[in-house]
């Protein structure tokens, strides 16, 4: 699939992915939705790409659904509406399913579906200009959309989640940092530099260890008990311990050098 609105810049094992509709604050039109779904769908079997950095061109991450386009496909109706809805909501499921950590760089409007994509990321770095909200409830819809009712209570707790979902109130960078929505806040022009520090540290881990860590975190969030979470952790450690990279990691540590991993 050739992308019109999604820019992919590959730097070694890292994909820098930019939603590129700056004239509309990277609003999600059908083409961009299809491109995001295609890109994240391909990542599951992509062993060359280790990390994804997601951002928006211009002054915004994403203002959410492009309201200038019809919401429903075809002649409308429930069935077509559900298909149209699932085209977008499936993206956050693909983001959680792919083994690569996703780092989102948030600046300006982070609204609606754009907020959903930010929440589905593994790490969020906030720019000082970020303004995030569940915009859906402000245009006659439910506040719960594109995974927000799943992610927000787990990330921020039930009370803050209810406040944001039931009002569409904006959360700015300072509160996002206080509540743990973002891991750090930097000036907008330093977002990429901050991401590069994090990317560098992630690349110092073994490819298998990084993939298993994301998988285990996903499972632990919904684990029914401590025993279930530890069972996943135990399984992952035994798997990783069988790899050549584990032996390389031990040798590099003892020899006080940087490890060279082979993903075997």
C-alpha positions as CSV (number, residue, x, y, z in Angstrom):
1,X,0.0,0.0,0.0
2,X,1.4,3.4,-1.0
3,X,0.9,6.0,1.7
4,X,-0.3,9.5,1.0
5,X,-0.6,10.9,4.6
6,X,1.7,8.7,6.6
7,X,5.4,9.3,6.4
8,X,7.7,6.4,7.4
9,X,11.4,7.3,8.1
10,X,13.5,4.2,8.8
11,X,16.6,4.7,10.9
12,X,18.1,1.3,11.4
13,X,15.8,-0.7,13.6
14,X,13.5,2.3,14.4
15,X,10.5,3.6,12.4
16,X,9.7,7.3,12.8
17,X,6.1,7.4,11.8
18,X,4.5,10.8,11.1
19,X,0.8,11.5,10.5
20,X,1.2,14.1,7.7
21,X,-1.9,16.3,7.3
22,X,-0.6,19.4,9.1
23,X,-3.1,21.7,7.3
24,X,-5.9,20.0,9.1
25,X,-4.0,19.3,12.4
26,X,-3.5,15.7,11.2
27,X,-7.2,15.0,11.4
28,X,-8.1,11.4,10.6
29,X,-9.6,11.1,7.2
30,X,-10.4,7.8,5.6
31,X,-7.1,7.6,3.8
32,X,-5.0,8.2,6.9
33,X,-7.1,5.7,8.9
34,X,-6.5,3.0,6.2
35,X,-2.8,3.8,6.1
36,X,-2.4,3.6,9.9
37,X,-4.3,0.3,10.0
38,X,-2.2,-1.1,7.2
39,X,1.1,0.0,8.8
40,X,0.4,-1.3,12.3
41,X,-1.1,-4.5,10.9
42,X,2.2,-5.3,9.2
43,X,4.3,-4.9,12.3
44,X,3.2,-8.1,14.0
45,X,5.5,-10.2,11.7
46,X,8.2,-7.5,11.3
47,X,11.3,-8.7,13.1
48,X,13.5,-6.0,11.6
49,X,11.6,-3.0,13.2
50,X,12.3,-2.9,16.9
51,X,10.8,0.4,18.0
52,X,8.1,2.8,16.6
53,X,8.0,6.5,17.3
54,X,4.6,8.1,16.4
55,X,4.1,11.8,15.9
56,X,2.2,14.4,14.0
57,X,3.5,16.9,11.4
58,X,3.2,20.6,12.2
59,X,1.8,21.9,15.4
60,X,-0.5,19.0,16.4
61,X,-0.4,15.3,17.2
62,X,-3.9,14.7,15.8
63,X,-7.1,16.7,16.2
64,X,-9.1,13.4,15.8
65,X,-11.7,12.4,13.3
66,X,-12.0,14.6,10.2
67,X,-15.5,15.9,10.6
68,X,-15.5,17.3,7.1
69,X,-15.8,13.7,5.8
70,X,-19.0,11.7,6.2
71,X,-18.8,9.5,9.3
72,X,-20.6,6.5,7.7
73,X,-19.8,4.6,4.6
74,X,-22.1,3.8,1.7
75,X,-25.7,4.6,2.3
76,X,-25.4,4.7,6.1
77,X,-27.3,2.4,8.4
78,X,-26.1,0.3,11.4
79,X,-24.1,-2.3,9.5
80,X,-22.1,0.3,7.4
81,X,-21.7,2.5,10.5
82,X,-20.2,-0.4,12.5
83,X,-17.8,-1.3,9.7
84,X,-16.7,2.4,9.5
85,X,-16.3,2.5,13.2
86,X,-14.2,-0.7,13.3
87,X,-11.8,0.6,10.7
88,X,-10.6,3.1,13.3
89,X,-11.0,1.2,16.5
90,X,-9.0,-1.8,15.1
91,X,-5.9,0.4,14.9
92,X,-5.5,0.6,18.7
93,X,-5.9,-3.2,18.9
94,X,-3.2,-3.6,16.3
95,X,-1.0,-1.1,18.2
96,X,-1.3,-3.2,21.4
97,X,-0.8,-6.5,19.5
98,X,2.4,-5.5,17.7
99,X,5.5,-6.6,19.6
100,X,7.4,-3.3,19.1
101,X,7.2,-0.6,21.8
102,X,5.4,2.5,20.5
103,X,6.5,5.9,21.7
104,X,4.1,8.8,21.0
105,X,5.3,12.4,20.9
106,X,2.4,14.6,21.9
107,X,2.1,18.2,21.0
108,X,-0.8,20.6,20.4
109,X,-4.2,19.0,20.0
110,X,-4.3,15.3,21.0
111,X,-8.0,14.8,20.6
112,X,-10.6,12.1,19.9
113,X,-9.1,9.3,17.8
114,X,-5.7,10.9,18.2
115,X,-6.0,10.6,22.0
116,X,-7.0,7.0,21.5
117,X,-3.7,6.4,19.6
118,X,-1.7,8.1,22.3
119,X,-3.3,6.0,25.0
120,X,-2.6,2.8,23.0
121,X,1.1,3.7,22.9
122,X,3.6,2.2,25.4
123,X,5.3,5.5,26.3
124,X,4.0,9.0,25.9
125,X,6.2,12.0,25.9
126,X,4.4,15.3,26.3
127,X,5.3,18.6,24.6
128,X,4.5,21.8,26.5
129,X,1.7,22.7,24.1
130,X,-0.2,19.4,24.3
131,X,-4.0,19.5,25.0
132,X,-5.6,16.1,25.1
133,X,-9.3,15.2,25.4
134,X,-12.0,12.7,24.6
135,X,-13.7,14.9,22.1
136,X,-16.4,12.4,21.1
137,X,-18.9,13.5,23.9
138,X,-18.7,17.1,22.7
139,X,-20.1,16.2,19.3
140,X,-23.1,14.1,20.4
141,X,-21.4,10.8,20.8
142,X,-20.5,8.7,23.8
143,X,-17.2,9.7,25.5
144,X,-16.1,6.1,25.3
145,X,-14.5,5.4,21.9
146,X,-11.4,3.9,20.3
147,X,-10.3,2.2,23.5
148,X,-10.6,5.2,25.8
149,X,-12.9,3.4,28.3
150,X,-10.3,0.6,28.5
151,X,-7.1,2.6,28.7
152,X,-8.0,5.6,30.8
153,X,-9.1,3.8,34.0
154,X,-6.0,1.7,33.9
155,X,-3.7,4.6,33.3
156,X,-5.3,7.3,35.5
157,X,-7.8,5.6,37.8
158,X,-11.6,5.6,37.6
159,X,-12.3,9.1,38.9
160,X,-10.1,11.0,36.5
161,X,-11.2,8.7,33.7
162,X,-14.8,9.4,34.4
163,X,-14.1,13.2,34.5
164,X,-12.4,13.2,31.1
165,X,-14.9,10.8,29.4
166,X,-18.0,12.5,30.7
167,X,-17.0,16.1,30.0
168,X,-14.5,16.1,27.1
169,X,-12.4,18.4,29.3
170,X,-8.9,19.1,28.1
171,X,-5.9,17.8,30.0
172,X,-2.8,20.0,29.5
173,X,0.8,19.0,29.8
174,X,1.3,19.8,33.5
175,X,-1.6,17.7,34.6
176,X,-0.8,15.0,32.2
177,X,2.6,14.7,33.9
178,X,1.1,14.8,37.4
179,X,-1.4,12.1,36.7
180,X,1.2,9.8,34.9
181,X,-0.5,10.1,31.5
182,X,3.0,11.1,30.1
183,X,6.3,10.1,31.4
184,X,7.9,13.5,30.9
185,X,7.2,16.9,29.5
186,X,9.7,18.9,27.3
187,X,9.5,21.9,25.0
188,X,7.9,20.9,21.7
189,X,11.2,21.4,19.8
190,X,12.9,18.8,22.1
191,X,10.4,16.0,21.7
192,X,12.4,14.1,19.1
193,X,15.7,14.5,21.1
194,X,14.0,13.2,24.2
195,X,12.6,10.2,22.2
196,X,16.1,9.4,20.9
197,X,17.4,9.0,24.4
198,X,14.7,6.5,25.2
199,X,15.1,4.7,21.9
200,X,18.8,4.4,22.5
201,X,18.2,2.8,25.9
202,X,15.6,0.4,24.5
203,X,18.0,-0.6,21.7
204,X,20.5,-1.6,24.4
205,X,18.2,-4.5,25.4
206,X,17.8,-7.8,23.6
207,X,15.3,-7.9,20.8
208,X,13.5,-10.9,22.3
209,X,13.6,-9.4,25.8
210,X,12.0,-6.1,24.6
211,X,9.2,-8.0,22.7
212,X,8.5,-10.3,25.7
213,X,8.4,-7.3,28.0
214,X,5.6,-5.6,26.0
215,X,3.7,-8.9,25.8
216,X,4.0,-9.5,29.5
217,X,2.9,-5.9,30.4
218,X,-0.2,-6.4,28.2
219,X,-1.1,-9.6,29.9
220,X,-0.4,-8.3,33.4
221,X,-2.8,-5.3,33.0
222,X,-5.7,-7.8,32.6
223,X,-4.3,-10.6,34.8
224,X,-6.8,-12.1,37.1
225,X,-4.3,-12.6,39.9
226,X,-0.7,-12.2,41.0
227,X,-0.2,-15.9,40.2
228,X,-1.3,-15.3,36.6
229,X,1.1,-12.4,36.2
230,X,4.0,-14.3,37.7
231,X,3.2,-17.3,35.5
232,X,3.7,-15.1,32.4
233,X,6.9,-13.6,33.9
234,X,8.3,-17.0,34.6
235,X,7.5,-18.3,31.1
236,X,9.2,-15.2,29.5
237,X,12.4,-15.5,31.6
238,X,12.8,-19.2,30.7
239,X,12.3,-18.4,27.0
240,X,14.8,-15.5,27.1
241,X,17.3,-17.5,29.0
242,X,17.6,-20.0,26.2
243,X,18.7,-17.4,23.7
244,X,22.2,-16.6,22.5
245,X,21.5,-13.0,23.3
246,X,21.2,-13.9,27.0
247,X,24.6,-15.4,27.0
248,X,26.0,-12.4,25.1
249,X,24.4,-10.1,27.7
250,X,26.0,-11.9,30.6
251,X,29.5,-11.9,28.9
252,X,29.2,-8.2,28.0
253,X,28.3,-7.3,31.5
254,X,31.2,-9.3,33.0
255,X,33.6,-7.9,30.4
256,X,32.3,-4.3,30.9
257,X,31.5,-3.8,27.2
258,X,28.4,-3.0,25.2
259,X,26.6,-6.2,24.1
260,X,26.2,-7.1,20.4
261,X,22.8,-8.9,20.0
262,X,21.9,-11.2,17.2
263,X,18.2,-11.8,18.0
264,X,18.9,-15.6,18.3
